[in-house]
Amino acid sequence: MAGNAILLDKAAALAKRMHLSQISPAKQEEFNTLLVYTEKGLQIQLKHDRKSRRPVTLHVDFLSESLNYRRQHGGGIKQALARAVGIKPGIRPTIFDATAGLGKDSFLLASLGCRVTMIERSPILAALLQDGLERAAASHDLDKNIINNLTLVLDDAISYMNSDNKNTKPDTVYLDPMYPHSKKSALNKQEMRIIREFVGDDTDGDKLLQVAMNYAQKRVVVKRPKGAQLLTSTSPSHVIKMKNSRYDVYML
Ligand SMILES: C[S@@+](CC[C@H](N)C(=O)[O-])C[C@H]1O[C@@H](n2cnc3c(N)ncnc32)[C@H](O)[C@@H]1O
């Protein structure tokens, strides 16, 4: 009961902050899509997902088994993401993740020892990220340094980078905008498909890359699906290929 009261208070505060209507538990049945505080954290809940035709939930879980597995067995500093952003023995670049999403890439980079600023422009995704960070910080199962390496900002990365005169510029800007819509793309992965329903297509990826090139000190990295067009007409300095995607690396 006390737990429920805390969750309801959190829901009320979030609804006020985001100018959303707060629905009483009794009325929840009337809505297909809800943002709900549960014992497992803040979740997007779809009663009926159009594609899978099943109920679906989405939340940020930095303690999940899959992230834990990737952290422990993903190849450490030899994995493609680490090499792409410029991690080397004894070198941990500062990272500006301009497209934070569910924060998985940021989290992996932070767990490898990088300080990461994660920017997300969707208030809903930023709320999920904030909740995920708070739960991870309160957990005894996770090295506190990882969460201390992460800073979340709710903003549009283009306007943030264009107007940032006070912070030291990051070594690396990392971009993973929504993939162009394709039947074959990783968007078929359920969580990315649902995120797309909330944030739409990232049609300004080319602008994001241009601004990032003036903001990063050393390199800009763009994650793209295998076979996708470059984000702009500028060719990358080198490309790191993976099974279904690739990193286009622009050295400055
Ligand atoms: C494909 S997801 C990123 C997934 C992320 N790399 C991860 O590991 O979870 C793209 C995200 O970038 C965000 N985004 C795209 N353009 C942005 C911009 N200019 N500023 C801030 N966020 C942006 C979208 O709202 C979306 O949540």
The ligand as an SDF file (V2000), in Angstrom:
LIG
                    3D

 27 29  0  0  0  0  0  0  0  0999 V2000
   17.7380    4.5600  -32.5950 C   0  0  0  0  0  0  0  0  0  0  0  0
   17.4220    5.4330  -31.1150 S   0  0  0  0  0  0  0  0  0  0  0  0
   18.9700    5.3620  -30.2880 C   0  0  0  0  0  0  0  0  0  0  0  0
   19.2280    4.0630  -29.5630 C   0  0  0  0  0  0  0  0  0  0  0  0
   20.3980    4.1560  -28.6340 C   0  0  0  0  0  0  0  0  0  0  0  0
   21.6560    4.2260  -29.3530 N   0  0  0  0  0  0  0  0  0  0  0  0
   20.4110    3.0130  -27.6430 C   0  0  0  0  0  0  0  0  0  0  0  0
   21.4840    2.3920  -27.4690 O   0  0  0  0  0  0  0  0  0  0  0  0
   19.3830    2.7490  -26.9980 O   0  0  0  0  0  0  0  0  0  0  0  0
   17.3840    7.1140  -31.6440 C   0  0  0  0  0  0  0  0  0  0  0  0
   17.0120    8.0980  -30.5260 C   0  0  0  0  0  0  0  0  0  0  0  0
   17.6230    9.3430  -30.8150 O   0  0  0  0  0  0  0  0  0  0  0  0
   16.7530   10.3840  -30.4740 C   0  0  0  0  0  0  0  0  0  0  0  0
   17.1630   11.5560  -31.2770 N   0  0  0  0  0  0  0  0  0  0  0  0
   17.2350   11.6490  -32.6270 C   0  0  0  0  0  0  0  0  0  0  0  0
   17.6600   12.8570  -33.0180 N   0  0  0  0  0  0  0  0  0  0  0  0
   17.8870   13.5600  -31.8800 C   0  0  0  0  0  0  0  0  0  0  0  0
   18.3470   14.8920  -31.6200 C   0  0  0  0  0  0  0  0  0  0  0  0
   18.6320   15.7540  -32.6020 N   0  0  0  0  0  0  0  0  0  0  0  0
   18.4690   15.2790  -30.3350 N   0  0  0  0  0  0  0  0  0  0  0  0
   18.1720   14.4170  -29.3250 C   0  0  0  0  0  0  0  0  0  0  0  0
   17.7130   13.1600  -29.5030 N   0  0  0  0  0  0  0  0  0  0  0  0
   17.5810   12.7270  -30.7680 C   0  0  0  0  0  0  0  0  0  0  0  0
   15.3840    9.8450  -30.8290 C   0  0  0  0  0  0  0  0  0  0  0  0
   14.3750   10.5480  -30.0960 O   0  0  0  0  0  0  0  0  0  0  0  0
   15.5170    8.3750  -30.4070 C   0  0  0  0  0  0  0  0  0  0  0  0
   15.1230    8.2000  -29.0770 O   0  0  0  0  0  0  0  0  0  0  0  0
  1  2  1  0
  2  3  1  0
  2 10  1  0
  3  4  1  0
  4  5  1  0
  5  6  1  0
  5  7  1  0
  7  8  2  0
  7  9  1  0
 10 11  1  0
 11 12  1  0
 11 26  1  0
 12 13  1  0
 13 14  1  0
 13 24  1  0
 14 15  1  0
 14 23  1  0
 15 16  2  0
 16 17  1  0
 17 18  1  0
 17 23  2  0
 18 19  1  0
 18 20  2  0
 20 21  1  0
 21 22  2  0
 22 23  1  0
 24 25  1  0
 24 26  1  0
 26 27  1  0
M  CHG  2   2   1   9  -1
M  END
$$$$
